[in-house]
Amino acid sequence: MNKPVEGTGVRSFFSASQDREERWRELHRVAKGMAAGGQADKLRQEAQALLTQLGPLEELCGYPGARLMAQVSERLKEGDAKGLARLTQRISISLLSNSYRDDPEAWKSAEEDEDAHLPAILPPSIGRGQARKPYCEVLIVSPGEHSTWEPMREAIRKLRRDTDQFVVEPVVVGSFEDAVLAVLVNYNIQAVAMFDGFDYASKSALPDLRELVAAYLPKAAAARDGDLAMLLSRAVHAIRPELDVYLSTDRDIGKMAGADEAAGIRRVFFALEEMLELHLAILEGIAERYETPYFDNLKKYAQRPIGTFHALPIARGKSIFKSNWIRDMGEFYGANLFLAESSATTGGLDSLLEPTGNIKMAQDKAARAFGGDRTFLVTNGTSTSNKIIHMAVCRPGDIVLIDRDCHKSHHYGLVLAGAQPYYIDAFPLTQYSMYGSLAIKPIKDALLQLKAEGKLDKVRMLVLTNCTFDGHVANVERTMLECLAIKPDLIFLWDEAWFGFARFSPFLRRRTAMGATAKLRAMFKDPEYKKRFQESKGALPDPDKVRLRVYESDSVHKSMSSLRQGSIIVVADQDFHTVEASFKEAFFTHTSTSPNLQIIASLDVARRQMELEGYELVQRAIQLAVEMRRAINSHPLISKYFKAATPEEMIPAEYRKSGFSDYGQPGWNLAKLVGALDSDEFFLDPTRITLLCGDAGMDGSQFKALLSNEYDIQINKTSRNSVLVQININNTKSDLAHLIKALADISRAIDKRLAEGAEPAQAAFKARVKSLVEDVPDLPNFSRFHDAFRDNPKSKTAEGHMREAFYLAYDPAALEFIKLNSKEVDERLKNGPEMVSSKFVIPYPPGFPIMVPGQVITQETITFMRKLDVKEIHGYQAALGLELLKPSALAALNKSSSPAKKERER
């Protein structure tokens, strides 16, 4: 059956490329039916309808190109069913496998001799015996008539040289709208070359496709009166900021090249006089993104005959490959791993601690890719990145507003820095035994209370997780805007360990730290904003006083192609010079003098990949996630026991004022979704799927073990009644099928067990489900720090000196232990003295500290701990009981004149 064109809902935005491939496969199936003698007229009509649907999209793609498309149309017109089947099969397979990027045969019709020489037509560079050259496409936006486009393509192809590093195939369009659409749907495009004078409106009748580009089109007045070339440059960078944009014009080239509006254009050429230079400029721009300074040097180093006389016996691999006992290690990993190992920083390898060569170049390229002013490579995980930032910007006694549900590295970072945490609780999702994210209102309430008590000058930083483990994405722009209106020099640390990939999605980029920072920087410079500020009566930040200071930590290894522990710190701090020295000291403190060279190289390569194909990979990952959600929730059997939690279920309505509830929500097109992204306080990352398993009678840990042991499926996080399914750029449709098949098998087994079981067994199952889904314990909020760790116990603010409590616990004489279920706990809760935690207590799940050093333990916390049925609780040993600070030690601390207390009093 001919698949109808779907509307331009959320799925269509991400699946445009996949839908194109599916239509080619459908066209091949129809052609095969025609060749087999099926219903000729009906099948011919279906084939023509599919070809009509494909036509406008194929104009935006280099492959199969005008020549093969003409042959497809010709075979259909002539009734050559067998020829049509062979040709559509070749095209379909080439698109599915991406072989057209490498294989010249994909560009031939089925009848052409495989050795036919078609140099002007076949873009792939590899033939027999040649080294691979990456294939890509350049979008040419031309004012010429359609009849001139093929000669233009031929002229550009003739500029190719054997020495070119890449094979660049031209794609020609004639309007602003078609150019924007091509940038959206054609993943192969790596550069855009505009020839001045093109039209605004597309000549194709594409209402569905045009709706896809609506969010990136200028307002009617701007489209009518503005400079289309400059408007298109801005639109391209809004969608894919990594793409280079070029302009060829016959206007006043000197004036235009120096205009602020042309800042996003890589190079301006005069008319058509420099076509070869344009070709070379395009190649150079792609090469700048392709270059991996550290990885390239490491490969060269591994090829040199190095004599090593330093403390790394594994380097060069001689101790491995000559061994009688561990040679299998070398056979497993291969020679290159050991040839590329060294503890030297000479020979072009550079130093991570004091980079001046290729590591510095790699960091500069990463800053460009991730949208920061500067970037630092970190080889021992984002736990270390976070601690570096805390130590770099915080001073002892500073107040840091922080989500209590954040990663433990932030809590330990505050201990090391000596800053006072001001814990604020995120909104709870009690039914899933997890927290959501930290809303703007409680942050502002805390800032205003600190201001009222004259302590705003002590507030240094706000720490937020974006996105959270469970996919809650903050409205970063709004959060910073409203906080800066209260404290204009507030530093922001956005922990985007799970969200680094979002930089490469136009859909999610606006919700990243660097995406929002770029928008705020432009906003504060805009004269119109100053008028808005003056009219706001203090509700907006003063552009003359605000200091935009933003830090972002990314676990590159979590969402991109880096080795484990590969992380980066991205900085956009206009006052970085004031903390540069302390940042360096913090970096020295936490960075090994023997960093792993392979991790550094993989960070370099991951950046290259994301700049060149991150857009495609992320689009496909999001599409796969949306498809998986739909497959689970629409399956009649699986949905009896399992469910992919929707945005409506994961985010309370008060934070979704747009009404967005699910990715397949009827009536929601891309424009409405973009509106929700811009306005709602929280948004759910589609790639992080909370898979509810309580209705299957399993808690998260049981279900995780079942998937691992019986189905070879690995799951990261669990809660009381759910597991987290994370979709990333590594996942494929086969992975989706693997999980869906497993869920179906498990559901069938439950159905069978319940059908064959007696009434007691069914009752037990219902009781188990009820205990997991309904009888869930309330989540404990942070109580307060004990008065001994507070500057002013009468203050309404909640900050405390956690560092003192942490190190007080190093003295065994200051500790006491009480069994969790003992009567003494209940007696102390009722009559005192207060029980005060000596350490971080973190149960997994839910994975956040329910106690921190110096925190007063309440009935709420004890009740939650007693209901926990998890095996892993960091900071708690059941045999010993709760580890507490003795009341006598706390009393002594109040009376002491320790240096720390003197500093606090001062």
C-alpha positions in Angstrom: 0.0 0.0 0.0 1.1 3.5 -0.7 2.0 5.2 2.5 0.3 8.6 2.9 2.2 11.7 3.6 2.1 12.3 7.3 1.3 15.7 8.8 4.1 17.9 10.1 3.8 16.8 13.7 6.7 16.3 16.0 7.6 13.0 14.5 7.7 14.4 11.0 10.4 16.9 11.9 12.8 14.1 13.1 11.7 11.5 10.6 11.8 13.4 7.3 15.0 11.7 6.2 13.7 8.3 7.3 10.3 8.8 5.6 12.2 9.5 2.4 14.1 6.2 2.7 10.8 4.4 3.4 9.2 5.8 0.3 12.1 4.6 -1.8 11.7 1.1 -0.4 7.9 1.3 -1.0 8.6 2.4 -4.6 10.8 -0.6 -5.0 8.2 -2.9 -3.6 5.6 -1.5 -6.0 8.0 -1.8 -8.9 8.6 -5.4 -8.1 4.9 -6.0 -8.0 4.6 -4.4 -11.5 7.5 -6.6 -12.8 5.8 -9.7 -11.4 2.7 -9.0 -13.4 0.5 -7.5 -10.6 -2.4 -5.1 -11.1 -0.6 -2.9 -13.6 -2.8 0.2 -13.6 -3.2 0.3 -9.8 0.5 -0.3 -9.1 1.5 2.3 -11.8 -0.7 4.9 -10.0 0.9 4.0 -6.6 4.4 4.3 -8.1 3.6 7.7 -9.7 2.1 9.0 -6.4 5.3 7.9 -4.5 7.5 9.5 -7.2 5.5 12.7 -6.9 6.0 12.7 -3.1 9.7 12.1 -3.5 10.3 14.7 -6.2 10.4 17.8 -4.0 12.6 16.2 -1.4 15.0 14.8 -4.0 15.6 18.3 -5.3 17.2 19.0 -1.9 19.6 16.0 -2.0 22.7 15.2 -4.0 21.8 11.5 -4.3 20.3 9.9 -6.4 20.5 13.2 -8.3 18.8 14.6 -11.4 20.2 12.0 -13.7 19.0 8.9 -11.9 15.7 10.6 -11.0 15.1 11.2 -14.7 15.9 7.5 -15.4 13.4 6.4 -12.7 10.7 8.6 -14.3 11.5 7.4 -17.8 11.3 3.7 -16.8 7.9 4.3 -15.2 6.6 6.3 -18.2 7.8 3.6 -20.6 6.4 0.7 -18.5 9.8 -0.8 -18.0 8.8 -2.5 -14.7 11.9 -4.7 -14.5 14.3 -1.8 -15.2 12.4 0.3 -12.7 12.6 -2.4 -10.0 16.4 -2.8 -10.5 17.0 0.9 -10.4 14.8 1.6 -7.4 16.4 -1.3 -5.6 19.8 0.1 -6.1 18.8 3.6 -4.9 16.9 2.2 -1.9 19.7 0.0 -0.7 22.3 2.8 -1.3 20.2 5.2 0.8 19.6 2.7 3.6 23.3 1.7 3.8 24.8 5.1 2.9 26.9 3.2 0.3 26.4 6.1 -2.2 28.9 8.0 -0.1 31.6 5.5 -1.0 30.6 3.3 -3.9 30.6 4.6 -7.5 28.3 1.8 -8.5 25.4 3.4 -6.6 25.5 6.4 -9.0 25.0 4.2 -12.1 21.8 2.9 -13.6 21.4 -0.8 -13.4 22.2 -1.2 -17.2 25.5 0.7 -17.2 28.6 -1.3 -17.3 30.2 -1.3 -13.9 33.5 -0.1 -15.3 31.9 2.8 -17.2 33.8 6.0 -16.7 31.6 8.8 -15.6 33.9 11.2 -13.8 31.7 14.3 -14.0 28.7 12.4 -12.5 30.1 10.0 -9.9 31.1 11.8 -6.7 32.4 9.0 -4.6 36.2 9.0 -4.5 36.9 5.4 -3.7 37.1 3.0 -6.5 39.4 0.2 -6.4 42.6 0.7 -4.5 41.9 4.3 -3.5 41.9 5.6 0.1 38.5 6.8 1.3 37.6 10.4 1.0 34.6 11.5 3.1 31.6 12.5 1.0 29.5 15.6 1.7 27.3 18.1 -0.1 27.3 21.8 -0.5 24.0 23.7 -0.8 24.1 26.3 -3.7 21.3 28.9 -3.4 21.0 30.3 -6.9 18.9 33.1 -8.5 19.1 31.3 -11.9 16.3 29.5 -13.6 15.9 25.8 -13.0 17.2 25.0 -16.4 20.6 26.5 -15.4 21.0 24.3 -12.3 22.4 21.2 -14.0 25.1 23.2 -15.9 26.0 24.8 -12.6 26.3 21.4 -10.9 28.5 20.2 -13.8 30.7 23.3 -13.5 31.2 22.8 -9.8 32.0 19.1 -10.2 34.7 20.0 -12.7 36.5 21.9 -10.0 37.3 18.7 -8.2 40.9 17.7 -8.0 42.6 14.4 -7.1 44.3 16.2 -4.2 41.0 17.3 -2.6 40.6 15.9 0.9 36.8 15.5 0.5 34.3 14.8 -2.3 31.8 17.6 -2.4 28.6 17.1 -4.4 26.5 20.2 -5.2 22.8 20.6 -4.4 21.1 23.6 -6.0 17.9 25.3 -4.9 16.4 28.7 -5.9 14.7 30.2 -2.9 15.1 31.1 0.8 12.4 28.6 1.9 14.0 25.7 -0.1 17.4 26.5 1.3 16.1 26.4 4.9 14.3 23.1 4.2 17.4 21.6 2.7 19.5 22.5 5.7 16.8 20.8 7.9 16.3 17.6 6.0 19.6 17.0 4.2 22.2 15.6 6.6 25.0 15.6 4.1 25.2 19.4 3.7 28.4 20.8 5.1 28.4 24.3 3.6 26.0 26.8 2.1 27.1 29.0 -0.8 24.6 31.8 -1.6 24.6 33.6 -4.9 22.9 37.0 -4.4 19.5 37.6 -5.9 17.6 34.4 -5.1 13.9 34.5 -4.3 12.2 34.1 -1.0 9.3 31.8 -1.7 9.6 28.2 -2.9 8.0 27.5 -6.3 7.1 24.0 -5.1 3.7 23.3 -3.7 4.9 21.9 -0.4 2.5 23.0 2.3 3.4 20.1 4.7 7.2 20.5 4.2 6.9 24.3 4.4 5.3 24.0 7.8 8.5 22.3 8.9 10.5 25.4 8.2 8.0 27.9 9.6 9.9 28.2 12.9 13.0 29.4 11.1 11.5 31.8 8.6 11.7 35.6 9.2 8.6 37.7 9.8 6.7 38.8 6.6 8.1 42.3 6.8 11.7 41.2 7.2 11.3 38.7 4.3 9.9 41.5 2.1 12.2 44.3 3.0 15.3 42.6 4.5 18.5 41.3 2.9 17.7 37.7 2.1 21.3 36.6 2.0 21.9 37.9 5.6 18.5 36.5 6.8 19.4 33.1 5.3 22.8 33.2 7.0 21.2 33.7 10.3 18.6 31.0 9.7 21.3 28.5 8.7 23.2 29.2 11.9 20.1 29.0 14.0 19.5 25.5 12.7 23.1 24.2 12.3 25.7 26.7 13.6 28.6 24.5 12.6 27.9 25.0 8.9 30.1 27.5 6.9 28.2 30.1 4.9 29.6 31.8 1.8 28.2 34.7 -0.3 28.9 35.6 -3.9 27.5 39.0 -4.8 27.9 41.9 -7.3 27.0 44.5 -4.7 29.5 46.8 -2.9 31.6 43.9 -1.6 33.9 45.9 0.6 31.0 47.5 2.5 29.1 44.2 2.7 32.0 42.1 4.0 32.6 44.6 6.8 29.0 44.8 8.0 28.0 43.4 11.3 25.2 41.5 9.5 27.9 39.6 7.6 29.7 38.3 10.7 28.2 34.8 10.3 29.4 34.6 6.7 32.8 32.9 6.4 33.8 34.6 3.1 32.4 37.0 0.6 33.2 36.7 -3.1 32.5 39.0 -6.0 30.0 37.6 -8.5 31.2 34.5 -10.3 34.9 35.4 -10.8 36.2 33.2 -8.0 34.5 29.8 -8.4 37.7 27.8 -7.8 38.5 30.0 -4.8 35.0 29.3 -3.5 35.5 25.5 -4.0 38.8 25.7 -2.1 37.3 27.8 0.7 34.6 25.2 1.1 37.1 22.4 1.4 39.2 24.4 3.9 36.2 25.1 6.0 35.3 21.5 6.2 38.9 20.6 6.8 39.0 22.9 9.9 36.2 20.8 11.5 37.6 17.5 10.3 41.1 18.2 11.7 41.7 16.6 15.1 45.0 18.1 16.2 45.7 15.7 19.1 44.4 12.5 17.5 46.3 13.3 14.2 49.6 13.8 16.1 49.0 10.7 18.2 48.7 8.6 15.0 51.9 10.1 13.7 53.6 9.4 17.0 52.5 5.8 16.9 54.2 5.3 13.5 57.6 6.6 14.7 60.4 4.2 15.9 60.5 5.6 19.4 62.9 4.5 22.1 61.3 4.9 25.5 63.3 5.4 28.7 60.5 6.6 31.0 58.1 5.1 33.5 55.6 3.4 31.2 56.6 -0.1 30.4 53.4 -0.7 28.5 54.4 1.9 25.9 55.3 0.4 22.5 53.9 -2.9 23.8 57.1 -4.9 24.1 56.4 -6.1 27.6 53.0 -7.3 26.3 53.8 -8.9 22.9 56.9 -10.7 24.1 55.2 -12.0 27.3 54.6 -15.7 27.8 51.6 -14.9 30.0 49.8 -11.7 29.0 50.2 -11.8 25.2 46.4 -12.2 24.9 46.0 -8.7 26.1 47.9 -7.4 23.1 46.0 -9.7 20.8 42.7 -8.4 22.2 43.6 -4.7 22.0 45.9 -4.7 19.0 49.3 -3.0 18.6 48.1 0.6 18.0 46.9 1.0 21.6 50.4 0.4 22.9 52.3 2.2 20.2 50.1 5.3 21.0 50.9 5.2 24.7 53.5 7.5 26.3 54.1 9.5 29.5 56.0 12.1 27.4 54.6 15.5 26.6 57.3 16.1 23.9 57.3 14.9 20.3 54.1 16.8 19.5 52.0 15.2 22.3 51.6 18.3 24.4 50.6 18.6 28.1 47.1 18.5 29.4 48.1 20.6 32.4 49.9 23.3 30.4 48.7 22.9 26.8 50.5 25.0 24.3 50.3 22.8 21.2 47.8 20.4 19.8 45.8 20.0 23.0 45.3 23.7 23.1 44.2 23.6 19.5 41.8 20.7 20.3 40.4 22.7 23.2 39.9 25.8 21.0 38.0 23.7 18.4 35.9 22.2 21.2 35.0 25.7 22.4 33.8 26.6 18.9 31.9 23.4 18.6 30.1 23.7 21.9 29.5 27.4 21.8 31.8 28.6 24.6 34.6 31.1 24.9 37.0 28.4 26.1 36.9 24.7 26.8 39.0 22.4 28.9 39.4 18.7 28.3 39.0 16.5 31.4 40.1 12.8 31.5 38.6 11.6 34.8 34.9 12.3 34.3 32.4 15.1 34.9 32.7 14.4 38.6 36.1 16.0 38.3 34.9 18.7 36.0 32.3 19.7 38.6 34.8 19.7 41.5 37.2 21.8 39.4 34.5 24.5 38.8 33.5 24.6 42.5 37.1 25.0 43.7 37.9 27.5 41.0 35.0 30.0 41.5 34.0 29.5 45.2 35.7 30.8 48.3 35.3 29.6 51.9 32.1 30.9 53.3 30.5 31.7 49.9 26.8 30.7 49.6 26.0 28.3 46.8 22.3 27.6 45.9 22.1 24.0 44.8 19.5 21.4 44.0 19.8 18.7 46.7 19.0 16.1 44.1 22.2 16.9 42.1 25.2 14.5 41.5 27.3 13.8 44.5 30.3 15.4 42.9 28.7 18.8 43.6 28.3 18.0 47.3 31.9 16.9 47.6 33.0 19.9 45.5 31.4 22.2 48.1 33.1 20.4 50.9 36.5 20.9 49.1 35.8 24.6 48.4 34.5 25.3 51.9 31.4 27.0 50.4 28.0 26.9 52.2 25.4 24.9 50.4 21.9 26.4 50.4 19.9 23.2 49.5 16.6 23.7 47.7 14.4 20.7 46.9 13.2 19.9 43.4 9.5 19.1 42.8 8.8 15.5 43.8 7.5 12.7 41.6 6.5 10.6 44.6 4.7 8.0 42.5 8.0 7.1 40.9 10.2 7.6 43.9 12.2 10.3 42.2 12.6 14.1 42.1 12.0 16.2 39.1 14.0 19.4 38.8 14.4 22.6 40.6 11.8 25.2 39.7 12.5 28.9 39.3 10.3 30.2 42.1 12.0 28.5 45.1 15.4 29.7 43.7 14.1 33.3 43.5 12.5 33.0 47.0 15.9 31.9 48.4 17.7 34.8 46.6 15.1 37.3 47.8 15.3 36.1 51.4 19.1 36.3 51.3 18.7 39.8 50.0 16.3 40.7 52.7 18.8 39.6 55.4 21.7 41.5 53.8 23.5 38.3 52.6 23.2 38.6 48.8 26.8 39.7 48.5 27.8 36.3 49.9 25.9 34.4 47.2 28.4 33.1 44.6 26.8 30.5 42.4 23.7 28.6 41.4 24.2 24.9 40.6 21.6 23.1 38.5 21.4 19.8 36.6 20.2 20.1 33.0 18.9 17.7 32.0 18.3 15.6 35.0 19.0 11.9 35.0 15.3 11.3 34.2 15.2 13.9 31.4 13.8 17.1 33.0 15.2 20.0 30.9 15.1 23.5 32.4 14.2 26.7 30.7 17.8 27.9 31.0 17.3 31.3 29.5 14.3 32.2 31.7 16.1 30.8 34.8 19.2 33.0 34.3 17.2 36.0 33.3 15.0 36.0 36.4 17.9 35.2 38.8 20.2 37.9 37.3 17.4 40.4 37.9 18.0 39.8 41.6 21.7 39.2 41.6 23.4 40.5 38.4 26.7 38.9 39.0 25.5 35.4 39.9 27.6 32.6 38.5 25.8 29.6 36.9 27.0 26.0 36.8 24.9 23.9 34.6 25.7 20.2 34.9 24.9 18.9 31.5 26.5 15.6 31.9 23.6 13.9 30.1 22.8 16.7 27.7 26.0 17.5 25.8 24.5 16.1 22.5 21.7 18.7 22.7 24.1 21.4 21.3 23.7 19.7 17.9 19.9 19.8 17.8 18.1 23.0 16.8 15.2 21.5 18.7 17.0 21.3 22.1 19.9 23.8 21.7 17.9 26.7 23.1 17.6 24.7 26.4 21.4 24.3 26.8 23.6 26.5 28.9 25.6 27.8 25.9 22.6 28.1 23.7 20.8 30.3 26.2 24.0 32.3 27.0 24.4 33.2 23.3 20.8 34.5 23.2 21.2 36.5 26.5 24.5 38.1 25.2 22.7 39.3 22.1 19.7 40.4 24.1 21.7 42.5 26.6 23.4 44.3 23.7 20.1 45.1 21.9 18.9 48.7 22.4 15.4 47.4 22.4 16.1 45.3 25.5 17.2 48.4 27.4 13.8 49.9 26.7 12.2 46.7 28.0 14.3 46.8 31.1 13.3 50.4 31.9 9.7 49.5 31.5 10.0 46.3 33.6 10.6 48.2 36.9 13.4 45.8 38.0 11.8 42.5 36.7 14.6 42.2 34.1 18.3 42.4 34.6 20.0 45.8 34.2 22.1 45.4 31.0 24.6 47.9 32.3 25.2 45.9 35.5 24.7 42.3 34.6 27.8 40.0 34.4 27.0 36.9 32.4 29.1 34.1 34.0 28.2 30.6 32.8 30.0 27.2 33.2 28.8 24.0 31.6 30.1 20.5 32.4 29.5 17.8 29.8 30.1 14.1 30.0 31.1 13.6 26.4 31.4 9.8 27.0 27.7 9.7 28.0 26.2 11.0 24.8 29.0 11.2 22.2 31.7 9.0 20.9 34.3 9.4 23.6 36.0 6.8 25.8 34.7 6.4 29.3 35.6 9.4 31.6 35.9 11.8 28.7 34.5 15.1 29.9 34.8 18.8 29.1 34.3 22.1 30.9 32.8 24.8 28.6 33.2 28.4 29.9 31.3 31.6 28.9 32.3 33.8 31.7 32.9 37.5 30.9 34.9 37.8 34.1 36.9 34.7 33.7 40.1 36.7 34.1 39.2 37.2 37.8 39.2 33.5 38.4 41.7 32.3 35.8 44.5 31.7 38.3 42.3 29.9 40.8 40.8 27.8 37.9 44.3 26.7 36.9 45.1 25.7 40.5 41.8 23.8 40.7 42.6 22.1 37.4 46.1 21.2 38.7 44.6 19.8 41.9 42.2 17.4 40.2 44.0 16.5 37.0 46.4 13.6 36.9 49.9 14.3 35.8 49.5 11.0 33.8 46.3 11.6 31.8 45.1 8.9 29.5 46.2 9.8 26.0 43.4 7.7 24.4 40.7 9.6 26.3 42.2 12.9 25.1 42.3 11.6 21.6 38.7 10.3 21.8 37.5 13.7 23.0 39.1 15.3 20.0 37.5 12.8 17.7 34.1 13.1 19.3 34.2 16.8 18.7 35.0 16.2 15.0 32.1 13.8 14.7 29.6 16.1 16.3 30.6 19.1 14.2 30.4 17.0 10.9 27.5 14.6 11.6 26.2 15.4 15.0 23.0 17.0 13.6 22.2 13.8 11.7 23.0 11.5 14.6 21.0 13.4 17.1 18.0 13.8 14.8 18.0 10.0 14.3 18.4 9.3 18.0 15.4 11.5 18.9 13.3 10.0 16.1 14.2 6.5 17.5 13.2 7.6 21.0 9.9 9.0 19.8 9.3 5.8 17.9 10.1 3.6 20.9 7.8 5.5 23.1 5.0 5.0 20.6 5.8 1.3 20.1 5.6 0.6 23.9 2.5 2.6 24.7 0.5 1.5 21.7 1.3 -2.2 21.9 -1.9 -4.0 23.2 0.0 -6.6 25.3 3.1 -4.7 26.4 1.1 -1.7 27.6 -0.8 -3.9 30.0 2.3 -4.2 32.1 4.8 -1.5 31.0 4.6 2.1 29.9 6.9 4.8 28.7 6.1 7.8 31.0 4.9 10.8 29.0 5.8 14.4 29.6 2.4 14.9 31.1 3.2 12.2 33.7 6.7 13.4 34.4 6.1 17.2 34.6 3.3 18.8 36.6 0.9 20.9 34.7 2.0 24.1 36.4 5.3 23.8 34.6 3.7 23.0 31.2 1.6 26.0 30.6 1.5 25.2 26.8 -0.4 22.0 27.5 2.2 19.8 25.8 1.6 16.3 27.0 3.2 13.8 24.6 5.3 13.6 21.4 2.4 12.0 19.5 -0.1 14.5 20.8 -2.8 15.1 18.1 -2.9 18.6 16.6 0.6 19.5 17.6 2.8 20.7 14.8 6.4 21.7 15.0 5.6 25.4 15.5 3.5 24.6 18.6 6.2 22.4 20.0 8.8 25.1 19.5 6.5 27.4 21.4 6.4 25.0 24.2 10.1 24.7 24.2 10.4 28.5 24.5 7.7 29.0 27.1 7.3 26.0 29.4 9.4 25.9 32.5 10.3 22.3 32.0 10.5 20.0 29.0 11.1 16.3 28.9 14.1 15.1 26.9 12.6 12.5 24.5 15.7 10.4 24.5 15.4 9.6 28.2 12.5 7.1 28.6 11.2 6.3 32.1 9.9 2.8 31.5 7.3 2.0 34.3 7.4 -1.6 35.4 5.4 -1.6 38.6 2.3 -3.0 36.8 4.4 -6.0 35.9 5.0 -6.7 39.6 8.6 -5.9 39.5 10.6 -3.1 41.1 13.3 -1.4 39.0 16.2 -3.5 40.3 14.4 -6.8 39.6 13.4 -5.7 36.1 16.9 -4.4 35.4 18.4 -7.8 36.4 15.8 -9.7 34.3 16.6 -7.7 31.2 20.4 -8.2 31.8 20.4 -11.8 32.7 17.7 -13.2 30.3 17.8 -10.8 27.3 21.3 -9.2 27.3 19.9 -5.7 27.6 21.7 -3.2 29.8 19.8 -0.5 31.7 21.4 2.3 33.5 19.2 3.7 36.3 16.3 2.2 38.4 13.7 3.5 40.7 11.1 1.8 42.9 8.9 1.1 40.0 10.8 2.1 36.8 14.0 1.8 34.8 15.5 4.4 32.6 16.0 3.6 28.9 18.5 6.0 27.4 18.6 6.4 23.6 21.8 7.9 22.2 23.6 8.2 18.9 24.8 4.6 19.2 21.3 3.0 19.1 19.7 1.6 16.0 16.3 0.3 15.0 17.7 -3.2 15.8 18.2 -2.1 19.4 14.6 -0.9 19.4 13.4 -4.2 18.1 15.5 -6.1 20.7 13.8 -4.2 23.6 10.3 -4.4 22.2 10.7 -8.2 21.6 11.9 -8.6 25.2 9.0 -6.6 26.6 6.6 -8.6 24.6 8.1 -11.9 25.7 8.0 -10.8 29.4 4.4 -9.7 29.0 3.4 -13.0 27.5 5.0 -14.8 30.3 3.2 -12.7 32.9 -0.1 -13.3 31.1 0.5 -17.0 31.1 1.5 -17.1 34.7 -1.6 -15.2 35.8 -3.9 -17.3 33.6 -2.5 -20.6 35.0 -2.0 -19.5 38.6 -4.6 -20.1 41.3 -6.4 -17.3 43.0 -3.8 -16.8 45.8 -1.1 -16.3 43.2 -3.2 -13.7 41.4 -3.9 -12.0 44.6 -0.2 -11.9 45.5 0.5 -10.4 42.1 -2.1 -7.6 42.7 -0.7 -6.9 46.1 2.8 -6.7 44.8 1.7 -4.2 42.1 -0.2 -2.2 44.7 2.9 -2.0 46.9 5.0 -0.8 44.0 2.6 1.6 42.4 0.4 3.0 45.2 2.1 2.3 48.5 5.2 4.4 47.8 7.0 6.3 50.6 7.0 10.1 50.6 10.4 11.5 49.5 12.2 13.3 52.4 13.0 17.0 51.8 16.2 18.5 53.2 15.6 19.5 56.8 18.2 22.0 58.0 21.8 22.2 59.1 22.4 21.9 62.9 22.8 25.2 64.6 26.5 24.4 65.3 27.1 24.8 61.5 25.1 27.9 61.0 26.3 31.5 61.2 23.0 32.7 62.5 20.7 29.9 63.8 17.8 32.4 63.8 18.1 33.2 60.1 15.3 32.2 57.8 17.9 31.2 55.1 19.1 27.6 54.9 22.8 27.7 54.2 25.3 25.9 56.4 29.0 25.1 56.9 29.0 21.5 55.7 32.8 21.3 55.4 33.1 21.6 59.2 30.6 18.8 59.7 32.4 16.6 57.1 35.8 16.9 58.7 34.5 16.7 62.3 33.5 13.1 61.4 37.2 12.3 60.9 37.5 12.3 64.7 36.2 8.9 65.9 35.6 10.4 69.3 33.0 12.7 67.8 30.9 9.9 66.4 28.1 7.7 67.6 26.2 4.9 66.0 22.5 4.1 66.4 20.6 1.2 64.7 18.0 2.4 62.3 15.1 0.4 63.7 16.0 0.9 67.3 13.8 2.5 69.9 16.5 5.0 70.6 16.0 6.5 67.2 12.3 7.1 67.9 13.1 8.4 71.4 15.7 10.9 70.0 13.2 12.1 67.4 10.6 12.7 70.0 12.6 14.1 73.0 16.0 14.9 71.6 18.9 15.4 71.5 18.8 16.0 67.8 20.4 13.4 65.6 22.9 14.9 63.2 24.3 13.1 60.2 28.1 12.8 60.0 28.3 11.9 56.3 26.5 11.7 53.0 23.9 8.9 52.9 22.9 8.0 49.3 20.6 5.1 48.6 20.6 3.7 45.0 17.9 4.2 43.9 16.9 7.0 44.1 20.6 8.1 43.9 20.6 11.4 45.8 21.8 12.2 49.4 18.9 11.9 51.9 21.4 13.0 54.5 24.4 15.3 54.3 27.1 16.1 56.9 25.7 18.4 59.5 22.0 17.8 58.6 19.5 17.3 61.4 17.7 14.0 60.8 13.9 14.1 60.9 11.1 11.6 61.2 10.5 12.1 57.4 14.0 10.8 56.6 13.8 7.9 59.1 10.5 6.8 57.7 11.8 6.8 54.2 15.0 4.9 55.1 12.9 2.2 57.0 10.8 1.7 53.9 13.8 1.4 51.5 14.2 -2.1 50.1 17.4 -1.4 48.1 20.7 -3.2 48.4 23.0 -0.3 47.9 23.2 2.6 50.3 26.4 4.6 50.2 27.4 6.0 53.6 25.3 3.6 55.6 26.2 0.2 57.1 23.2 -1.7 58.6 25.5 -3.6 61.0 26.7 -0.3 62.5 23.6 1.8 62.1 23.3 5.5 61.5 26.6 7.3 61.8 26.0 10.5 63.8 27.8 13.4 65.3 27.7 13.2 69.1 25.7 15.9 70.9 28.8 16.5 73.0 31.0 17.1 70.0 28.4 19.6 68.6 28.3 21.4 71.9 32.1 21.6 72.1 32.1 23.0 68.5 29.8 25.8 69.6 32.1 26.7 72.4 35.3 26.3 70.5 37.5 29.1 69.0 38.6 27.1 66.0 40.1 29.0 63.0 37.1 28.0 61.0 34.7 29.5 63.5 36.7 32.7 63.8 36.6 33.0 60.1 32.8 32.6 60.1 32.4 35.1 62.9 34.7 37.6 61.1 
